[in-house]
Each structure stands twice: as structure tokens, then as C-alpha cells.
């Protein structure tokens, strides 16, 4: 299976911190609200996101924040477990490796495939991840609070489905953004870069 190599190559040399991918000083921020079991998020992450990462994140112009919004996962405790698992990987700057690997191996929606063993299996594929530390970080209530904060942020922004996006100049106001096709991202990012210049 070459997904891991592709993911590693895509994310190589891009700084990660907690839920963020990209240079901390990037002028534009994209907040990506998703449910790891959402098939539409999977399609976006595997088909559209790589070109956005290559064009904008690798060049230091964009940072992307991953946020959790429960849509496809039916059981709240499973949703919390899978999203916390990604954030726990983020404590070791591997959240995006976890997220992308999860999407690459996403199962049938509603089939109950997300078990503790499944999450451990994803984590065990991440090169350099300290599994013992990841396991203990998953029990940190701070990470669950972060997921709850994402839900409030989504509610305040009027986001109901996934994938959903907010975009804005980094450190400024984030606005809802509904791309009609992949080029919408380029147009929005270019517009914000012009404003920042």
C-alpha cells in the first residue's frame, strides 16, 4: 500500500503544530471542519486537498487548521474518540499524518469500523509516533474540550455539514467559505493574499 508514502511525501518538511498544518506566519488561514467518517471529507482530503497543500501550504502562503464537526459519525463517543486520537497525534506534530491516513483507510459509513484497535492501527503506521505517549494523551480532557470548542465555533459560524470551511487573513476575521469547485480555493486565497500585501 503506497498511501503512506504519498502522505509522507505530501506532508514532508511542512511544519505542524497541534491541529495546524503550515508555517505559523502564513498570511492566510483556512479552517477545515470535518468528521473523519464523512465520505465527502474523504473525497475532499484525498482528491482536492493535496493540490492546495502543494500550491499554497508548501510555499508558506497558507496554513490549514483541522476542526471537528460531527456529521457522519452516529455515536458521539466514537466521534470523540476518533477526533481526540487525531489531536493526540497532533501533540507530536503528526495530526495531519493521522487524519490523512484515516481518510485513506476510511470504512463504510455506519458500519462500526472505528474501534480502539482501528485507531491504534492508524497510529501505528505513523513514522516516529510514540504510541505510549499517544495513548496517554488520548485520555487528556483538554483534547475533548478542544473538540467541544470546535462544535461551538461551527455553530457560531452557522456550519452544519462537512466538509465546511472558514477562511481569512491569519489573525483576522474568519468568514464562511463555500467552494463551488477546487479552483474556488485558489481564487479565495489569491484575493486574501492581495489584501494582505
VEXLO-315104 format. One record per residue (C-alpha): residue number from 1; x, y, z. Coordinates in steps of 0.2 Angstrom, whole numbers, plus 5000, padded with zeros to 4 digits. Layout:
<atoms>
(NUM, (X, Y, Z));
...
</atoms>
This chain:
<atoms>
(1, (5000, 5000, 5000));
(2, (5008, 5016, 4995));
(3, (4996, 5028, 5003));
(4, (5008, 5031, 5017));
(5, (5022, 5035, 5006));
(6, (5011, 5048, 4996));
(7, (5005, 5056, 5013));
(8, (5023, 5057, 5020));
(9, (5029, 5065, 5003));
(10, (5014, 5077, 5003));
(11, (5017, 5082, 5021));
(12, (5036, 5082, 5021));
(13, (5045, 5097, 5028));
(14, (5029, 5106, 5032));
(15, (5028, 5112, 5050));
(16, (5014, 5105, 5060));
(17, (5008, 5111, 5077));
(18, (4993, 5103, 5086));
(19, (4979, 5104, 5073));
(20, (4988, 5116, 5061));
(21, (4997, 5112, 5045));
(22, (5009, 5125, 5038));
(23, (5020, 5140, 5043));
(24, (5014, 5149, 5058));
(25, (5017, 5165, 5050));
(26, (5007, 5161, 5034));
(27, (4997, 5176, 5029));
(28, (4981, 5166, 5026));
(29, (4972, 5153, 5037));
(30, (4959, 5140, 5031));
(31, (4949, 5132, 5044));
(32, (4943, 5114, 5038));
(33, (4928, 5107, 5048));
(34, (4927, 5088, 5046));
(35, (4921, 5072, 5053));
(36, (4934, 5058, 5050));
(37, (4920, 5046, 5045));
(38, (4912, 5058, 5032));
(39, (4914, 5051, 5014));
(40, (4913, 5069, 5007));
(41, (4928, 5074, 5018));
(42, (4937, 5059, 5012));
(43, (4935, 5064, 4994));
(44, (4940, 5082, 4998));
(45, (4955, 5077, 5008));
(46, (4961, 5064, 4995));
(47, (4957, 5072, 4979));
(48, (4957, 5091, 4982));
(49, (4967, 5095, 4997));
(50, (4984, 5088, 4990));
(51, (4985, 5102, 4977));
(52, (4980, 5115, 4989));
(53, (4994, 5109, 5001));
(54, (5007, 5108, 4986));
(55, (5002, 5125, 4979));
(56, (4999, 5136, 4995));
(57, (5004, 5127, 5011));
(58, (5021, 5121, 5004));
(59, (5025, 5139, 4998));
(60, (5021, 5146, 5015));
(61, (5006, 5156, 5010));
(62, (4993, 5146, 5019));
(63, (4990, 5137, 5035));
(64, (4976, 5124, 5037));
(65, (4968, 5121, 5054));
(66, (4959, 5105, 5056));
(67, (4942, 5106, 5066));
(68, (4930, 5093, 5071));
(69, (4911, 5093, 5067));
(70, (4901, 5078, 5070));
(71, (4890, 5074, 5055));
(72, (4893, 5056, 5048));
(73, (4898, 5048, 5064));
(74, (4882, 5042, 5073));
(75, (4889, 5038, 5091));
(76, (4895, 5054, 5100));
(77, (4908, 5044, 5110));
(78, (4915, 5036, 5094));
(79, (4916, 5053, 5086));
(80, (4925, 5060, 5102));
(81, (4937, 5045, 5102));
(82, (4942, 5047, 5084));
(83, (4944, 5066, 5084));
(84, (4954, 5065, 5100));
(85, (4965, 5052, 5093));
(86, (4970, 5064, 5079));
(87, (4973, 5078, 5091));
(88, (4984, 5066, 5102));
(89, (4994, 5063, 5087));
(90, (4995, 5082, 5085));
(91, (5004, 5083, 5102));
(92, (5018, 5075, 5092));
(93, (5016, 5086, 5077));
(94, (5008, 5071, 5067));
(95, (4989, 5076, 5067));
(96, (4989, 5078, 5048));
(97, (4998, 5061, 5045));
(98, (4984, 5053, 5056));
(99, (4970, 5062, 5048));
(100, (4976, 5058, 5030));
(101, (4979, 5040, 5034));
(102, (4962, 5038, 5042));
(103, (4954, 5045, 5026));
(104, (4965, 5034, 5015));
(105, (4958, 5019, 5025));
(106, (4940, 5025, 5029));
(107, (4927, 5011, 5030));
(108, (4909, 5010, 5026));
(109, (4899, 5024, 5034));
(110, (4889, 5017, 5049));
(111, (4897, 5000, 5049));
(112, (4905, 5002, 5066));
(113, (4923, 5000, 5059));
(114, (4930, 5014, 5071));
(115, (4936, 5004, 5086));
(116, (4950, 5006, 5098));
(117, (4960, 4993, 5088));
(118, (4957, 5003, 5071));
(119, (4963, 5019, 5079));
(120, (4978, 5011, 5086));
(121, (4981, 5003, 5069));
(122, (4981, 5021, 5061));
(123, (4993, 5027, 5074));
(124, (5005, 5013, 5072));
(125, (5008, 5017, 5054));
(126, (5014, 5035, 5058));
(127, (5033, 5035, 5057));
(128, (5041, 5042, 5073));
(129, (5025, 5042, 5083));
(130, (5027, 5037, 5101));
(131, (5012, 5026, 5104));
(132, (5013, 5025, 5123));
(133, (5013, 5044, 5123));
(134, (4999, 5045, 5111));
(135, (4989, 5033, 5121));
(136, (4991, 5043, 5137));
(137, (4987, 5059, 5128));
(138, (4971, 5052, 5122));
(139, (4965, 5052, 5140));
(140, (4969, 5071, 5142));
(141, (4952, 5080, 5145));
(142, (4959, 5096, 5136));
(143, (4958, 5087, 5119));
(144, (4940, 5083, 5122));
(145, (4937, 5101, 5127));
(146, (4945, 5107, 5110));
(147, (4933, 5096, 5101));
(148, (4918, 5104, 5110));
(149, (4926, 5121, 5106));
(150, (4926, 5116, 5088));
(151, (4907, 5112, 5089));
(152, (4904, 5129, 5097));
(153, (4914, 5138, 5083));
(154, (4905, 5129, 5069));
(155, (4888, 5133, 5077));
(156, (4893, 5151, 5079));
(157, (4898, 5152, 5061));
(158, (4882, 5143, 5055));
(159, (4891, 5127, 5049));
(160, (4880, 5112, 5048));
(161, (4888, 5100, 5036));
(162, (4905, 5093, 5032));
(163, (4917, 5097, 5024));
(164, (4914, 5116, 5029));
(165, (4927, 5130, 5028));
(166, (4931, 5147, 5036));
(167, (4945, 5157, 5028));
(168, (4953, 5173, 5032));
(169, (4969, 5183, 5034));
(170, (4978, 5175, 5048));
(171, (4974, 5183, 5065));
(172, (4959, 5192, 5057));
(173, (4941, 5188, 5055));
(174, (4937, 5171, 5048));
(175, (4922, 5170, 5035));
(176, (4912, 5156, 5029));
(177, (4918, 5149, 5013));
(178, (4908, 5138, 5001));
(179, (4919, 5132, 4987));
(180, (4909, 5128, 4971));
(181, (4924, 5118, 4964));
(182, (4943, 5116, 4968));
(183, (4948, 5132, 4959));
(184, (4937, 5142, 4971));
(185, (4951, 5139, 4984));
(186, (4964, 5147, 4973));
(187, (4953, 5162, 4969));
(188, (4949, 5165, 4988));
(189, (4967, 5163, 4994));
(190, (4974, 5174, 4980));
(191, (4961, 5188, 4985));
(192, (4966, 5187, 5003));
(193, (4985, 5187, 4998));
(194, (4982, 5203, 4988));
(195, (4973, 5211, 5003));
(196, (4987, 5206, 5014));
(197, (5001, 5213, 5003));
</atoms>
